[in-house]
Amino acid sequence: MRSVLIELGPWSPFALPVVWAAVLAFVLLWQLLENRQSGQKILARDLLTSTGISLVAALVLYVLVNRYAPVSIKAYGVMMLVGYTVAAVWMYHAGRQDRLTVSAVIDMALLALLGGIVGGRVLYVILSHEEFTSWHQIFDLWSGGLSFHGGVIGGFVALWLYARHQGYRLTFIMDLFAMNIPIAYGFARIGCFLNGCCHGSPSDLPWAVVFPPGGACTLPGEHLHPTQLYATLLSWCIFGILVWLRPRMRREGHLLLAFLMLYSVMRFGLEFTRAGVSAEYVVPGGWLTVAQLASICIFAAAAIWMALTTPRGRREEALADDTRSG
């Protein structure tokens, strides 16, 4: 397990051109994708603007890294960034048929990221307040500590506001978002595994893992379920199911409901192999955890909403199709 991947800085002046080139490549790629979709060519003025923006960004990054060196790049934050990047690329690919622009995808990805971080952190702090000995620890996001349910709520609220402001169909945006969640979530759980947080319960299985002391794991030295990796594999399986379901969904917005039901089933089962706050029992007798109770409520709400919003004729047609195929 490796919670810190690399440490940056202090940088010599010779590193500045390398940083500038990396930032410039990113800016030019973004501009190329935008112009290709609109059918425009990159002009000399665009190149000059991109060069100036990337130079300013590289200078700011150079100064900040040298000011706070060494800067620890933690696995949890890196995997979150990778997950959101891959999800944004998929959103662009899936939304091209509806003329979703690169700018719109980036706007939605950033808003979903911001809303998800705020919502996820707020709910995590509420559920795990005993872990924080000072208020400034609340803002130490790179060390882990986000609630998935809070993150989904925060991301949905951010995208709902964006859809209303930009005039997009809310159901269309939510269906795209639903397909992106398991992509990003799978990468985030790899970050959790490297960080040692959100770990599993004790296990004697051959693939049980041991986390060293000094990390985020609350049971160091014990053989534990690699629950984070279970979540990664199952999340990507859910993504595959959603890709298969998308062209078969009879109503826009139902893909989101399908995701909520699939995730609820996954999370309910994973709780049997998980330790931590979410695995604390809330029902007398010790047979239902906090996350399991939330999963039951979410599954029931999504199933009821799907049933109520599917026209009766469509339901009968679907039942007939199932009968014929069976």
Buried (B, 14 or more C-beta within 10 A) or exposed (E): BEBBBEEBBEBEEEBBEEBBEBBBEEBBEBBBBBBEBEEEEBEEEBEEEBBEBBBEBBBEBBEEBBEEEEBBBBBBBBBBBBBBBBBBBBBBEBBEEEEBBBEBBBBBBBBBBEBBBBBBBBBBBEBBEEEBEEEEEBEEBBBBBBBBBBBBBBBBBBBBEBBEEEEBEBBBBBBBBBBBBBBBBBBBBBBBBBBBBBBBBEBEEEEBBEBEEEBBBBBBEBBBBBBBBBBBEBBBBBBEBBEEBBEEBEBEBBBBBBBBBBBBBBBBBBBEBBBBBBBEEEEEEEEBBBBBBBBEEBBEBBBEBBEEEBEEEEEEEEEEEEEEEE
